[in-house]
Amino acid sequence: MPAQFDFQQFQAMTPLDGVNIWAYLLDRYADRITVKRRKPALENLEKIFNATFKLANEVGFRAMNLRDLCGETGLSMGGLYGYIASKDQLAEMIEDVVRHATHEVPKMFTDVADPLDRLEALIRASIYVSEILQPWFYFVFMDSRVLQAEQRGTAKESELHVQTLFAEVIAQVPDLRGSPDLIAAHILATFQDWYVKRWKYRAADIGPDRFADSAVRMMRGYLALA
C-alpha cells in the first residue's frame, strides 16, 4: 500500500467499515447469537449497538440497563437475549471490534520500507479508521473505566499494542534522538483527540483529511529535528 492516501481511498481498502461490521459481529459470535435469519440479525445488531452508544452518551454505560436497550431498539427482552445476555457481553463485543481494527489495519502497510513513510501510513490509517468507527473507539476510551477488571485490562492492552507498534517503527528512524515510546504516546494522544473531541473539529470545519495532513506534518517536522 502507498504511504499517502486520503480518507476516500482508505474507505475503499479498509478491512472493517461501518457496513460490514455487522457481518463481522454476526459471524464472529455465531455460537452466541441464536437468531439464524441473517438479514434481520444484521439489522438488529445495528439497532442494538447504535442504541448502546446513544444511551451510553446520554445516561452513561454504568447507568443504562437492558430494559433501556429494549425501549430504544423496540426489541423485546427475549428478542434482545437472542443477541446478548448481559451488558458485559455488549462491552466485550465493542472492545473486540476496536481490537480487531487496530490489529488488522496496520498489516496493510507491512511492505512500506521507509520508516517515516510507514509511520505516515499508520497515522493516516489510525485517524481514518477511528473516523469510520468513531462511536466504537469513543466508547472504549470513555466507558472502559466502568467495566469489569478483565475488560479494563483488555482495553489497556489494546491501546498499548498500538503504542508499541508505533514505537517500533519510530525506533527505525535514522539518527533518532529521544524515546520512541514517548514519541509514540504523543502521536497516540493526537488521534485520540480526534475521535474523543469531535465537537471541537466540527466547529472549526476540520475534516479527517485536513486533520491527518496536519498530524503527519507535525510528525515529520518533529522527527526531522529529534
CORHURA-V968449 format. One record per run of one state. SS is the DSSP state (h for helix, s for strand, l for the rest). FROM is the first residue (numbers start at 0). TO is the last residue. If there is no record, write none. Layout:
ss:from:to
SS:FROM:TO
SS:FROM:TO
//
This chain:
ss:from:to
l:0:5
h:6:12
l:13:19
h:20:27
l:28:36
h:37:57
l:58:64
h:65:72
l:73:75
h:76:80
l:81:85
h:86:108
l:109:113
h:114:131
l:132:132
h:133:145
l:146:147
h:148:169
l:170:178
h:179:195
l:196:196
h:197:202
l:203:206
h:207:224
l:225:225
//
